[in-house]
Amino acid sequence: MLFTGATTGLVYVVGKAAHDAGSFHVGISPATNEVEHVELYKLPLDACDTLVYTGFGLKGRNVVLVRSCDIVLFIAGAMGSLNEFTIAHDERKIIGCLTGTGGVADESEYLLQKFGKRSTARVFHNEDPAQLIEDCLKSYGF
């Protein structure tokens, strides 16, 4: 099962591919309803099997999204991903960062060294996506 922020860009591509391949894709929306999701946030509807409308805006949506996941993955990532990364760290999640993709994924080691506090979050870094997923799943107990 895949959870995403029901958004655009790379997240949309991954979510749509997972959906089209038969995975169940849950989109966590910042909007209060479908109209707001499309008109205010300009977000797509076609990549998700179901949408959860939080009504919490972008940052509030991130809390719901991260807390709903067992493993949180980062490929590149800008400011919203940085917010999700800090939430995942504080929530002691298993975190996988696909290095070599830029953004938060590549800067996460620096962020942890510079700003990390004691946490039982398990953070994995790897340039090989298959190995990264394997490391995260193994940490989860698979």
N, C-alpha and C positions, 0 to 999 in steps of 0.2 A: 504494500500500500504506500502510495506517495502522497505527501502533504506538501503543498506549495502556497505561496501568497497569491495565487490566482492572478498573476501579473503578466507582463510582457517580456520581451527580450529572451535571453537564454533560459530563464525559468519557464517561459511559455513553451519554448521548443522542447525542453526536457519533459515537461508535463504532457504536452500533446503527443510526443513520441511514446511515453509510458502508457497513456490512455489508448492510443491507437494499437499498441502491442498487447493490450488486454489487462494491464495493471489498473487497479482502482485508484483514481486520482481525486483527492479531496482538496479543493481550493478554499483557503481561508481568506475571506474578503474584508477589506476595511470598511465597506459600505454597509448600510442598513437594509438594503434590498437590491434587487436586480437592476432597477432603473438607475439608482445611484452608482452602482458598480460600473455600469456602462457609460452613463452620461457625465457623472462628476469625476470619477477616477479614470475613465477611458480604458477600462480593463475588459479583456475578452471573456466569453462564456463557453467557447467550444472545446476547450482542452480538459475540462473537469467533468467527472462523473457526478459530482455533487459540490455545491458551494455552501459554505457556512458564512452567513452575513453577520459579522460581529458588531458593526456600527461603532467600532472603537477607533476609526481612523488608521493611518498607516502604522504608527508606533504601537498602538494598542493591539492591532492585528498581529504584529510581530510576536507579542507576548503569547497570544493564543496559539499561534503557529508553532513556535518553539516548544511550548509546554505540551503540545499535542504529539510531539515526536520523541522517539527513542534515540534516534541517531540524526544529527544535524550536519548536512554536507554543505561545503562552500566551494564554489567554482568562481574564481574572480571575486567580484562583489564590491559595491560602493557603500555609501553611507547607510542605506537600509540594511545591508548585510552586516555592516559593523555593529549596528544596533542588535541584530539577531545574534551575532557572535557573542556579544557581552551578555545577552540574556541566556544563551546556551551555556556559557561559562558559569554564570551565577546559579543556574539551575542544575549544574553538575551533570550535564549531558555528555554523551559520546559525540565528539566533534571530529569530522573529517575535512581536511583542507587539501584540495587538489592544487598542489604547487605548480608553478610554471604557467598559471593562468592569469596572474596579476591580482590586483586589489587585495581584499581582506584575506583571501586564501594564501597569498604570498607574504603578507605582512603579519599574519597571526603569530608567528614565533616571536617577532619583535614586540608585538602588543602584549603577549604573555610575559615576556622578560621585563618589559618596562612598566606595565600596569597590573600584571597578574597578582591576584591575592591567593591565599590558600584556598584551594578548591579541590574537590574530588573529580572534577571534569576530566575526562580522558580525551586528549587532543592528539590526533594523528595527522601527519603530513606525508604526502607522497605525490610524485609526478605521474605515477602509474594508476589510472582510475580503478582497474581491477584489483590491484594490491590494496589500495586505499579502502575500497569497499570490504575486502576480505579482512583487513585489520579491524575495521569498525565492527563488523559482524562477529568476529572472534571475541572482541572485547565485550560484546553484548551477550555472548554465550552460544553463538551458533557455530 
